[in-house]
Amino acid sequence: MEVLYKSTRSSQEPVRASMAILKGLTEDGGLFVPDHIPALDRSLKELATMRYQEIAYEVMKLYLTDFTEDELKNCIARAYDEKFDTEVIAPLTEAEGVYFLELFHGATIAFKDMALSILPHLLTTSAKKNHIKNEIVILTATSGDTGKAALAGFAGVEGTRIVVFYPKNGVSPIQEKQMVTQKGDNTFVVGICGNFDDAQTGVKKIFSDRQLCAEMEEKGFQFSSANSINIGRLVPQIVYYVYAYARLLAEGKIEEGQKINVVVPTGNFGNILAAYYAKNMGLPIGRLICASNDNKVLYDFFRTGIYDRNREFVLTSSPSMDILISSNLERLIYRIADDDPQRNALLMAALSGEGRYEITEQMRDKLQDFYGGYSTEEGTAATIRRIYESCGYVIDTHTAVAASVYEKYTEETGDRTPAVIASTASPFKFTRSVMNAIDQKYDNMTDFELVDELSRLANVAVPAAIEEIRSASVVHDSICDVEEMPDMVKRFLKL
């Protein structure tokens, strides 16, 4: 059955998957959502015999219904190849009785690689399917990881250009160096004087700037997005939850049909939303444990039913989660509002205007599968240290937020359902924070001395993504204020 994509904010005509991927955002400023969530059509036992690439096809074919089998399999084969440093793509590592789903074995050592390795291929295939002659300009805001993963995915891809905005003082040194050393004539990286929410809001404004879009059309360009607001980012993320379940089943860790809990360090809400979609496809997931850092807007939302971004923005050691406007939450709000675009649009207008909204009791009742928790900076560091000392396994700060929240969850509920923690980044990406958590004595080392020491401690080779930036030259040094973002885009495109 064909899946069409409609807007979360109006009853405009639904579009096919390829057009939703091309557009990124709907014309009314909403997000594309599937008109129904398809059910898995392979048994869990069958899935347990498959490689990652095969499971990717079985999941994605259900959502991208206007792609032919050859088109989709070609995109998958080109995405999940030797760019990953392990054939299994997303290994499961057991530590302290929990399964860490390692999503950081791609080119930029963060979970964003899982979707951004395939998005360029989905996008260029979509352009051909829809006879698009314009050059596609990818416009992206990043809190740290999406930027480099998108740059790596799109660099050199014919018919595309990519512009990435990041908060100049809101990412780790390694994250920044990964971005500003990116090569490729079709890439452009800009640091903004503001935080991630400022960058994300600025990008959304550019998308809705009709005059700029008309000017671009005239010059043979059109915008699309590589942020998790693009449905082409969300669908590939569903895959790794199905894969994790299949691996646990194949290895005899669980029995067919047995539930697992999923724990996700959460910022923009795309990753945990993918787990929610997987659950609604029939994957036996029990609780969806949403882990926040000190920017605990989602924790407060799940506790009170009120989403309120009017609060202090905290810079933490888990910068990819330093977000107060979780864009993908809108897709969940739309669903619990009974797919009513008018109700959802009113709530989003309240968020845009007053900075807050409150959902009804009936809507809250539909969130029982979710558990919200948060970890302080001290709790995050203590979790890194504890897991390293107990079993020698080193996790990054974002994964530690999830592990810390999961520990609180089990203490509070006594629920010992087998759990998968989404391990969203390599510890090498946040070396200083990780090493300081293990022992403060490391604080006087340089960033790359810390890299080598972490490699020794964890008994893990330094990832290629880190080795290649040791001596790389800075290619991008542009900085601007938020209101100058459209001008930076025009400058890059020579408009």
C-alpha positions in Angstrom: 0.0 0.0 0.0 1.4 3.4 -1.0 2.5 5.8 1.8 1.9 9.4 1.0 3.2 12.4 3.0 1.1 15.2 4.4 1.8 18.3 6.4 1.6 18.5 10.2 0.0 22.0 9.8 -2.5 22.0 7.0 -4.6 19.8 4.8 -2.6 20.5 1.7 -2.4 17.8 -1.0 -0.2 14.9 0.2 2.9 14.1 -1.9 4.9 11.0 -2.6 8.0 10.1 -0.6 10.5 11.4 -3.3 8.8 14.8 -3.3 8.7 15.0 0.5 12.5 14.2 0.5 13.2 16.9 -2.1 11.1 19.6 -0.3 12.4 18.9 3.2 9.8 21.2 4.8 6.2 21.7 3.7 5.2 25.0 2.2 3.2 26.0 5.3 6.2 25.5 7.5 5.1 22.1 8.8 6.8 18.8 8.6 6.0 15.9 6.3 4.5 12.8 8.1 3.4 9.5 6.6 -0.4 9.2 6.1 -0.1 5.9 7.9 2.6 3.9 9.6 3.1 0.7 7.7 3.4 -2.6 9.5 6.6 -4.8 9.2 5.8 -7.4 6.6 8.7 -9.8 7.5 8.7 -11.9 10.7 11.2 -11.0 13.4 12.7 -14.5 12.8 13.3 -13.7 9.2 14.8 -10.3 10.0 17.2 -12.0 12.5 18.9 -13.8 9.5 19.5 -10.6 7.6 22.5 -8.2 7.2 22.1 -4.5 8.0 21.7 -3.6 4.3 18.9 -6.2 3.9 17.0 -5.0 6.9 17.4 -1.4 5.7 15.6 -2.4 2.5 12.8 -4.3 4.3 12.1 -1.2 6.4 12.6 1.6 3.9 10.6 0.0 1.1 7.5 0.3 3.3 7.9 4.1 3.6 9.6 5.1 0.3 6.9 3.4 -1.9 7.6 5.4 -5.1 11.2 4.1 -5.2 11.7 1.0 -7.3 13.5 -2.0 -5.8 16.6 -1.2 -7.8 16.6 2.4 -6.9 16.3 1.8 -3.2 18.8 -1.1 -3.1 21.3 1.0 -5.0 21.0 3.9 -2.5 21.4 1.4 0.4 24.5 -0.3 -1.2 26.2 3.1 -1.8 25.5 4.3 1.7 26.4 1.3 3.9 29.7 0.3 2.5 33.4 0.6 3.4 32.8 4.1 4.8 31.8 2.2 8.0 34.7 0.6 9.9 32.7 -2.6 10.7 30.7 -4.9 8.4 27.9 -5.1 10.8 27.4 -1.3 10.5 25.9 -0.9 14.0 27.4 -3.3 16.6 25.8 -4.1 19.9 28.1 -4.1 22.9 27.0 -5.4 26.3 28.1 -3.5 29.4 26.7 -3.6 32.9 23.8 -5.8 31.6 22.7 -3.2 29.0 23.1 -3.3 25.2 24.8 -0.3 23.7 23.9 0.1 20.1 27.0 1.7 18.6 25.8 4.1 15.9 29.2 5.8 15.4 31.1 3.6 13.1 30.6 5.8 10.0 32.8 8.4 8.4 32.2 11.1 11.0 31.9 8.9 14.1 28.4 10.0 15.1 25.0 8.5 14.7 24.1 11.1 12.1 26.1 9.0 9.6 23.5 6.3 9.7 21.0 8.6 7.9 23.3 11.1 6.2 25.2 8.4 4.4 22.1 7.5 2.4 20.3 10.9 2.2 22.4 12.3 -0.7 21.5 9.2 -2.7 17.9 9.4 -1.8 17.9 13.0 -2.7 19.6 12.8 -6.1 17.4 9.7 -7.0 14.3 11.8 -6.0 15.5 14.7 -8.2 15.8 12.3 -11.2 12.4 10.7 -10.5 10.7 14.2 -10.4 12.6 15.5 -13.5 14.2 18.3 -11.4 16.8 20.3 -13.4 17.7 22.8 -10.6 20.8 22.4 -8.5 19.8 21.4 -5.0 21.1 23.5 -2.2 21.1 21.7 1.1 20.6 24.1 4.0 21.3 22.8 7.5 21.7 23.9 11.1 23.7 21.8 13.4 24.3 21.4 17.1 27.6 19.6 16.2 27.2 16.2 14.5 24.7 16.7 11.7 26.9 19.4 10.1 30.0 17.2 9.5 27.9 14.1 8.6 26.0 16.1 6.0 29.1 17.7 4.7 30.8 14.3 4.3 27.7 12.9 2.6 27.2 15.7 0.1 30.8 16.8 -0.6 31.4 16.3 -4.3 27.9 15.0 -5.0 27.0 16.3 -8.5 24.0 18.6 -8.7 24.1 19.6 -5.0 25.6 22.3 -2.8 25.5 22.4 1.0 25.5 25.2 3.5 26.0 24.4 7.2 25.4 26.9 10.0 26.7 26.0 13.5 26.8 27.9 16.9 30.4 29.3 16.9 30.9 28.7 20.6 28.5 25.8 21.1 30.3 22.7 19.7 33.3 20.7 20.8 36.7 21.5 19.4 36.8 18.2 17.5 33.3 18.8 16.1 34.3 22.3 14.9 37.6 21.2 13.4 35.8 18.4 11.5 33.5 20.9 9.9 35.8 23.8 9.1 38.4 21.5 7.5 35.8 20.0 5.1 37.0 20.0 1.5 34.8 20.3 -1.5 33.9 23.1 -3.8 30.2 22.6 -3.2 30.5 23.0 0.6 30.2 26.1 2.8 30.4 26.2 6.6 29.4 29.3 8.7 29.7 29.8 12.5 26.9 32.0 13.9 26.9 34.3 16.9 24.1 32.5 18.7 23.1 29.0 19.8 21.7 26.0 17.9 18.1 27.2 18.3 19.0 30.5 16.7 20.7 28.6 13.8 17.7 26.3 13.4 15.2 29.2 13.5 17.3 31.1 11.0 17.3 28.2 8.6 13.5 27.7 8.8 13.1 31.5 8.0 15.3 31.1 4.9 13.2 28.2 3.8 10.0 30.2 4.1 11.5 33.3 2.4 9.5 33.3 -0.8 11.4 36.2 -2.4 14.7 34.4 -1.9 13.3 31.1 -3.2 12.0 32.9 -6.3 15.5 34.5 -6.8 17.1 31.0 -6.5 14.6 29.5 -8.9 15.5 32.1 -11.5 19.2 31.2 -11.1 18.6 27.4 -11.3 18.7 26.5 -7.5 16.2 25.1 -5.0 16.5 24.5 -1.3 16.3 21.1 0.5 17.2 20.1 4.0 19.6 17.6 5.6 18.3 18.2 9.1 16.3 15.5 10.8 13.2 17.5 9.8 13.7 15.8 6.4 11.7 12.6 6.2 14.7 11.2 4.3 16.6 11.5 7.5 14.0 10.0 9.7 13.1 6.8 7.8 16.7 5.4 7.8 16.9 5.9 11.5 14.0 3.5 12.0 16.2 0.8 10.5 18.7 0.5 13.3 16.1 -0.2 16.0 14.7 -3.1 13.9 18.3 -4.2 13.4 19.1 -4.1 17.1 16.1 -6.2 17.9 17.0 -8.7 15.1 20.6 -9.0 16.4 19.5 -9.7 20.0 17.1 -12.3 18.7 19.7 -13.9 16.5 22.2 -14.1 19.4 19.7 -15.6 21.7 19.6 -12.6 24.1 15.8 -12.4 23.7 13.0 -14.6 22.5 10.8 -13.7 19.5 8.1 -11.3 20.6 9.8 -10.4 23.9 9.8 -6.7 24.5 12.9 -4.4 24.8 13.1 -0.9 26.2 15.0 1.7 24.2 16.9 4.6 25.7 17.8 7.6 23.6 19.9 10.7 24.4 17.6 13.3 22.9 17.9 16.8 21.5 15.9 17.4 18.3 13.7 14.3 19.0 14.3 12.6 15.6 16.2 9.6 16.9 13.6 8.7 19.5 10.8 9.4 17.1 12.3 6.8 14.8 12.1 4.3 17.7 8.4 5.3 18.2 7.7 4.7 14.5 9.4 1.3 14.8 7.2 0.4 17.8 4.2 1.4 15.8 5.3 -0.8 12.9 5.0 -3.8 15.3 8.5 -4.0 16.7 8.2 -5.2 20.3 9.4 -2.1 22.1 8.1 -1.4 25.7 9.2 2.0 27.0 10.8 4.8 25.1 13.1 6.4 27.6 13.9 10.0 26.5 17.1 11.2 28.1 17.9 14.9 28.4 20.8 16.9 29.7 20.5 20.1 31.8 18.5 21.6 28.9 15.6 19.5 30.2 12.7 20.9 28.2 11.6 17.4 27.1 11.8 16.0 30.6 9.5 18.8 31.8 7.2 18.2 28.9 6.7 14.5 29.6 6.3 15.3 33.3 3.8 18.2 33.0 2.4 18.2 29.4 3.8 21.8 29.0 6.5 22.5 26.5 8.2 25.7 27.5 11.4 27.0 25.8 11.4 30.2 28.0 14.4 29.2 30.1 18.1 29.6 30.4 20.1 27.9 27.6 22.8 25.8 29.2 26.1 24.9 27.4 26.9 21.3 28.5 29.5 18.6 27.7 26.8 16.9 25.5 26.4 19.8 23.0 24.4 17.9 20.4 21.6 17.9 22.9 21.8 21.6 23.8 18.5 22.3 22.3 15.3 24.1 23.6 13.2 23.7 20.4 12.9 20.0 19.6 11.7 20.2 16.0 10.7 16.6 15.5 8.5 16.6 18.5 6.0 18.3 16.2 5.5 15.0 14.4 4.6 13.3 17.7 2.3 16.1 18.7 0.5 15.9 15.4 -0.1 12.1 16.0 -1.4 12.4 19.5 -3.6 15.3 18.3 -5.4 12.6 16.2 -3.6 13.8 13.0 -5.4 17.1 13.2 -3.2 19.7 11.4 -5.3 22.7 12.8 -4.8 21.7 16.4 -1.1 21.1 15.8 -0.7 24.4 14.0 -2.2 26.3 16.9 0.2 24.7 19.3 3.2 25.4 17.1 2.0 29.0 16.7 1.9 29.3 20.5 5.5 27.9 20.7 6.6 30.4 18.1 4.8 33.3 19.7 4.8 32.8 23.4 7.5 30.2 23.6 5.2 27.5 25.2 2.2 25.3 24.7 0.2 22.9 26.8 -1.3 19.7 25.5 -4.7 18.2 26.7 -5.1 15.3 29.2 -6.4 13.2 26.3 -3.1 13.9 24.4 -1.0 13.1 27.5 -2.7 9.8 27.8 -1.2 8.8 24.5 2.3 9.4 25.8 2.3 6.5 28.2 5.0 4.7 26.3 7.4 7.5 26.9 9.5 8.1 30.1 11.4 11.4 30.4 14.5 11.7 32.5 17.5 14.0 32.7 21.1 13.8 33.8 23.1 16.7 35.3 26.7 17.4 34.2 27.9 15.7 37.4 25.7 12.6 36.8 27.0 12.3 33.2 30.6 12.4 34.2 30.0 10.0 37.1 28.4 7.5 34.7 31.4 7.7 32.3 33.7 7.0 35.1 31.6 4.2 36.7 31.2 2.2 33.4 34.9 2.6 32.6 36.0 1.5 36.1 33.5 -1.4 36.1 34.2 -2.9 32.7 36.7 -0.9 30.8 34.1 0.4 28.3 34.4 4.1 27.4 31.3 6.0 26.3 30.8 9.5 25.1 29.0 12.3 27.0 25.7 11.9 25.1 25.6 8.1 25.6 26.4 8.7 29.3 23.3 11.0 29.6 21.2 8.1 28.4 23.0 5.6 30.6 22.6 7.9 33.6 18.9 8.3 33.0 18.4 4.6 32.4 20.0 3.9 35.8 17.4 6.3 37.4 14.6 4.7 35.5 15.4 1.2 36.7 15.7 2.5 40.3 12.4 4.3 40.1 10.4 1.5 38.3 12.2 -1.8 39.0 11.7 -2.5 35.3 14.4 -5.0 34.1 13.2 -5.4 30.6 16.2 -5.9 28.3 17.3 -2.5 27.2 19.1 -1.0 24.2 20.9 2.4 24.7 21.5 4.4 21.5 25.2 5.1 21.7 25.2 8.2 19.5 28.8 9.3 19.2 32.3 8.0 19.7 34.1 9.1 22.8 36.9 10.4 20.6 34.5 13.1 19.5 34.3 14.6 23.0 37.7 13.5 24.2 38.4 16.2 26.8 35.0 15.8 28.6 35.3 12.1 28.5 38.9 12.0 29.9 38.2 14.6 32.5 35.2 12.5 33.7 37.6 9.5 34.1 40.3 11.5 35.9 40.9 15.3 36.2 44.6 14.7 35.8 44.2 14.7 32.0 43.1 18.3 31.9 46.5 19.7 31.1 46.9 17.6 27.9 46.3 19.0 24.4 43.2 17.7 22.5 45.3 15.3 20.4 47.4 14.1 23.3 44.0 13.2 24.9 43.0 11.3 21.8 46.1 9.1 22.0 45.6 8.6 25.8 42.0 7.6 25.2 43.0 5.1 22.6 45.4 3.5 25.1 42.9 3.5 28.0 40.0 2.1 25.9 42.2 -0.3 23.9 40.6 1.1 20.7 42.3 2.4 17.6 42.0 6.1 16.9 39.2 6.5 14.3 40.2 7.6 10.8 37.9 10.6 11.2 40.1 11.9 14.0 43.4 11.0 12.4 42.6 13.0 9.2 42.0 16.3 11.1 45.2 16.2 13.1 47.0 18.4 10.6 44.1 19.4 8.3 44.0 23.1 7.2 41.0 25.3 8.0 39.0 25.8 4.8 35.9 27.6 6.2 36.3 30.6 8.5 33.1 32.6 8.0 31.2 33.9 11.0 28.0 35.9 11.0 25.1 37.2 13.1 21.8 35.3 12.9 20.2 38.1 10.8 23.0 37.8 8.2 22.4 34.1 7.5 20.4 34.8 4.2 23.2 37.0 3.0 25.8 34.3 3.6 23.7 31.9 1.5 23.4 34.5 -1.3 27.2 35.1 -1.2 27.9 31.4 -1.5 25.5 31.0 -4.5 26.7 34.3 -6.0 23.1 35.6 -6.2 
